[in-house]
């Protein structure tokens, strides 16, 4: 099983005494060359006068963009502590038992515009960069990462269940091969018998599913049907219903219905 998560926009800066960034120590070391190029480009643009415009953020985030300039010497902490948005609060990757931590280390990967791919225990600094950014000298980040992520992940996903919790922006960086059992997780809200797509709730619910996959007893699901059965264990508490759709363009859709 491979669980793919997006990074969170919200990040908790590590304390000043944390070790400095060491790109060579990150998991998936074959991504190092692209990481170097993207990091250098981000540092350069973050120091420019038009940094906010290029990175697509408002003036309220000026301090975060300024912090990008110091990323090579910035303190780091495990990614599971740095990412602190709604999805990560629900997934609780930083609050797992030893068994859960081992499962997360094996199965969970975070697709990032800056690092390409990180594991929960990789040491990273807080940063600001969306996968939807076009960096000078790099261009489209999904395009920059696509080839390297394919080399890294295609073999890993071959014949495996891929539980895809990414948003569309991060989905563009890599599609699982047809040899995988690829399931995209979608969250719907039901109100007065009508269902609609939700955004904020979707992050929380995907986090709930991720935590359930890491903490429940028993064997991890091996295919889409098994994933649907595991998700259905949440019906009556976190969910109203679970529905698994037919394959479309190489992927199946697992719909998680909330109130």
N, C-alpha and C positions, 0 to 999 in steps of 0.2 A: 504494500500500500504506500502510495506517495500522496501526501497532503500539501497542496500548494496554496500559500497565503499571499495576499498583497501586504506591503508594509503599511504602517499607519502614518498619516500626516503628523499626528501628535507624537512627539518623542521626548523622553526624559533624559536630559543631559547627564552623563556620568559625573561622578565627583572628581575634583581636580587631581586626586592622587591615583586615578586609574591609569593603567599602562597606556602608552601612546599607540596609535594605529600601526599595525604591522600587516600589510596586505598579504605578505607571504604566509602568514599564519592562518588565513581564512580557509574554510573548507572549500572544496571544488577549486583546487589550485590552478587548474588549466584555464580558469577565467582571469588569471592575473594580468595578462597583457591588455585586455580590454578594460579591466578595472583601473589600471594605471592611466590609460588614455582618458577615460571618462573623469577620473578624479582630477587630473591635471586641468582638463577643460573646465570643470566645475569651479575649481579654485580660481582660475583666471577670470572667468566671467563674473564670479561673485565679487571680485575686486574692481570691476569696471563700473562706470557711472550709470550704465543702463542695466545693471544686474536685475533689478526688480522686474523690468519689462521682459527681459530675456527669459527669466525663470518663472514668469507668470504669477507673481505674488504682489500683494499690496504693501503699502508703507508700514503697516503694523508688524510685518515680519522682517523689517530691516535688520534687526539684531541677529536673527537666525541666519540671514544671508551673509552678514559680516562674519559670523562664526564659521561659515563654510571655508573662508580664506585660510583658517588655521587647522584644517582637518588633518593634515599630516602630523601635527604635533598635539592634536586634541586628545584628551583622556577618553578611554574606551570602557565599555562594559558589555556583558553578554547581550546579544540582540533581543532576547526575551525580556530583558529589563528596559532596554532603550525604547522599543516600540511600545507605546502606551495608549493607543486609541481604543475605541469601543470594542473592536474585534478581539484585541489582545487582553482587555480587561475580562472579557467573557471566557476566553480560551485559558487564561491563567497558566501560561507556559512557565511562569516563574513560581508557580505554587503546586508543583507536581511531586508525587512520591518518586523514589528512585526508579521504580518500574515505569512510571509515566514519563520520567525524564529520558529513560532509555528508549522508549517508544518514540518520543518526540525527536530525539537525536537521529534515529533511524528513518523516520517517516516524514517529518515536517521540514519543508523548505520555503523560504520567503523570497519572492521574486522582487528584485529591487532595481530601480533605475540607475543607482550608483554602483552597487556591488554585483549586480547580475543575479546572484543567488547567495543566500546566507542560511546557515543552520541556526537553531535557537541559541546555541552556546558560542557562536562566533563573536569575537570582541570587535565592536564597532563604536564610533563616536556618534553623537546626534548630528544630523545634517538636514538640509532641505533641498530636495530634488524630486520632481515627479517624473514618472516614466513618459508622460505626455510632452516633455520639454524637448525642444530642438536646440542642442548645444552647438555653439560655433566650433567648427573643426571636427565635430562628431556627427551632427545632423540628427535625425530621428533616433531616439534612444531604443525603441523596439527594433528598429532596423540594425542598430549597432550591436545589439545583444543577440539577435535571432540565431546567427550562425553558431556562436560560441555556446549558447544555451542548448542548441540542438545537439552539438557534440557531447555536451555534459549530460543531458537528460534523456536523449532518445534511447540509449541502451538501458538506462535506469528504469524507464517506463515500459520497456518492452515486456508484454505479457502481464503487466501489473495493473491494479486498480489505481486510477489517478483521481483523487477527490479534489476538484478544482474550485477553490473559493475566491479566485481572483476577480477583480473588476475588468471591464473591457479594455481599459488602457494597458493593464499588465498582461492580459491575455494575448495582446498583439505581439509580445516578445517571443512567445513560443507556444506551439500547439503540439500536444502529445501525438505520437505516431499512431497509425491505425491499428498496430499490433497491441496497443494498450486498451484497457477498459476505462475510457475517459468519461467522467461524470461531472457536469457543471452544476454547482449548487445554486439554486434560485430560491428567493424568499418572497412569499406573497402574504398579504394581509387579507383576512376575510371579515367583512363587515356587512351585516344585514343580507347575508347570502351571496354577496358579491366579492370577488377577489381582485386585488390590485397589487402591482409591484411596489415595494417599499425600498428605501435606501438606508436610512439610519438603523432601522430594525434589522435590515439584512446583515449588516456588519456584526451586530450583537448575536444574531441567530447562527451565523456561520461560526462565530467563536464558540457558542454553546455546543454545536455539533463537533467541532474540533476537540474540545475538552472531553466530550463523551467518548470519542474514538480513542483518546489517550488514557482514559481512566477506567473505563468499563472492564469488567472481568471477561475473560474468554478470548478467543482468537480474533484477530483483526479480520474484517470482511475481505473477501478475496475477489469479489466482482460487484457489479452494479446492483444486482438483486440482493446480495448480502448487505451492501451498504444501506439499501432501503429498509431492510429488516432491522438493522442496528439503529437507524434514525427513528424508526417507528417506536423504539423503546422510550423516546422522549414525548410521545403523544400522551396527552393528559396532564403533562407538566409544562414543558416549554413550548410544545407544539399542539395544534389542533388536528393536523393531518399531514401525511407524507405521501407523495405520488411520484412514481418513476416513469418518465416519458420514453418513447421509442427513440432509437438512434437517429440523429439529424446532423449531417455534415461531420460525421466521425465522433460525435459526442451524444451522450444521453443527458437528460436534465432531471435532477432530483429537486422536486418542488417541496419546500418546507412551508407549511401554512401556519401563520400566527394570528392571534386575535388583534 
